[in-house]
């Protein structure tokens, strides 16, 4: 699991969302990748100009570590995250081959579009994470999964609020269309009235259940309790 921010952190306090997954048989590694707060300045500054690299490497290495210890199935590794964590997720799925599926919750697929369109409060945030825009436009292009969808080869599900002004729906829609055109299993769940992060209980539940359903179909396992199905494009029958 990749947290948002990207300079926030995963905490050790009770997370009911993590409990949702562990109670259903999933092992969850909540990664405080380089750049996360709470570990000192040097650790925090590891992400400077390296967003999409350091965070991805730490998530990949954490998953590989557990797989090498025999604690998780390397053939069923998944990565999930929201907002900046969705960006890390999409980068990991696009530029690495460790994870076999993933979920992006209102995640960034186009860093350049984010630099142009994001809200005023974070308008210069990316200068530290990637570089000044447009001077270092090359880095924004190189680190955007939307520009390299030919490298992506595993199933992905997207969850998006249609009123999101931070990461507009277009960021998800473009990825969905590109993956769909490749013939790879993909699903898109859009929520009316939701912004950046879901607030309504029914939508939070739908996102959790929908992600679980997606994994059950792409990996071919039965759920202990039925959940509301969703449409998955390009899903091959097992």
N, C-alpha and C positions, 0 to 999 in steps of 0.2 A: 504494500500500500504506500502510495506517495502522497504526502501531505501537501496542502496548498501553501500559498504565500508568495513566492517559494521560501521566504526567510522566516516563516513561523516554525512550528515544531510539533511533533507528536508527543503527547504526554503519557504518563503512566496511570492517569486516573481512569476510572471506569468509563468505557465507551460502549454504549448499548449497540451501536452499529457494528463494532467488532464482535460483540457478543452474538449478534445475529449470525455472523459467519462461523464462529467457533462452535456454536450450538448446532450447526448443521454440518460439522465434520471438516471444516476448512482450518488449516493452520494459517495464521495471519502474522506477517512480519511488517510492523509499522515503522518505516525507515526514517530515521533522522539523518538524512543525507547531508553532505557537506554544504554549508550555507544555512543550516538550521540554527535557530537561536537557542541560547542556553548552554553553549559549550565554549564560550570565549570568543574573542575577536578573531583569532587566527582561523578557527574553524568556520566562523561566520563568513570570513572573507574568501574561503575556498571557492565560493560560487561566483565571485566577481569575474565577469567576462566569460564565465564557463557554464552558464545556465544551458541545460540541454546536454551537458557532458558529465560534469561531476555528479549531479543528482542522478542521472541515468546510470552511470557506472556504479554508484553505491547501491542502487536498487538491484542491479544485475548481480553484483558481487554478493550481496546478501542472499539472494535467491539461490545462487550457485553454491554458496557455502552450505546452506541447509540441504540442498540436493546431494552434495558430496557426502554429507553426514548420514544420508539415508532417511532424513526426517520428512522430506516432501518428495512427491513424484515429479521428476524433471519433465515428464511428458504432459503434465497438467498444471504447469506454473502459469499463473495469471497475474496481471498487474492492474490496479485500479487507482483512480485519483480524481480529485475535483479541482477545477480552476487551474492554478499553476501545477497542481498534481496531475491534472488531466494532460497538461503539456508534457510533463515528465513521462507519463504513461504512453502518449502517442510517439514521443521520441524513442522510448525503449522498444516499442513494437515496430517502429519503422527502421531504426538504425542498428538494432541488435536482433539476435535470434534466440534469446534465452526464453522469453515468455511465449506461450502458445495461444493466448487469447488475452483480451483486456477490455476495460470499460473506462470511457472518458465521460466524466460528469462536468458539463459546462467547461470543457477544457480548451486550451489554446492550440490551434493547429497552424496558425499563420502569425509568426512573431511580428512581421512587418505590418500586417493589418492591425495588430494590437497596438503597436507604436503610433499608428496614425489615428486610431479610433478610441483608445481607452479614455477613461474619465480624467478630469483635470488633476485630481489629487495624486494620481500615480503616473502622471504624464512624463516624468523624467526618471521613473523607477528603473526602466529598462536600460538607461545609460550605464548603470552599474552592473546589471546582470549580463548584458550583451555588449554594449558600446553605444556611443552617441549616434542617434539617427537624424539625418540620413547619411552622415559621414561614413559610418560602418554598416551601410546597408548590406554589404556582402555577408556579414555575420548573421543578419536577420534572415536572409534568404537561405543560407547554409543550414541554419538551425530550425527551419520550419518544416514539419512533417508533410504539409500539404504539397510541398515542392518535390517530394521524393516518394510518392505513393507507390511507385514501381518497386520499391524495396520492401513494402509491407506485404506479408504473406500469411497472416493469421486473422482469425475472426475478431471483430471489435463491435461493441455496442456503445451507443452514444445517448446521453440523457441531457436535455437542454431546456432551459426556461425561455419561452418565447418573448418575454419582456426584458431579457438580459441586456443591459447597456454596457457592461464591462467586457464580456466576451459574447458578442452578438451571435444569434443562431447560425448565421452564414458560415461561421468557423466550423461548426459541426456538419452542416449540410454539404459543404464542398468535399469534406472527407468522406462522408457517406456515399456520395455519388461516385467518387473516384474508386472506392473500395467495391461498390456494387458493380461498376463497369469491369472490374478485374475478375468477377465471379467468386469472390471471397465472401463467406457468410458475414452479414452485417445487419445491425438493427438500429433504429432511431426512434427514440421516445421523446416527444416534445410536450411540454406542459404549459397550457394556457395560464396566464396570470402569474407565472413564476419568473423571478428575476435571477440574480447571480447567487445561486444557492437556493435550495427548495425550502419553503416555509410551511406549506400545508401538509398535515399529517398523512392524508391519503396519497399525496404525491411522493413523499419520503418513502412510504411503504411500497408504493408501486415501483420506485427506482430500485429498492433492495430486492423485492421479489422478481422484478424483471431481469436484473443482473443474474440472480440465481438461476432463473429459468433459462437464460441464454447459455450459461455454462453447462447446464444439464443437457441441453440439446447438442451443443457443439462437441462435448466430451462423451455424450452417450451414457449418462447415469440417471437412475430413477430418483425422483424426489420422495422423501418420506411423507410429505404432505403436499397436496396439489396447490399450485399458485396460478394466478391468472396468466394465460399464455400471451405471447406477443409475436408479431410478425418478424420473421428472420429471413432476409433475402439471401438467395443462393445456398440455402441449407440443403445439404444432401441427405437423403434418407439413409438411415443405418439399417 
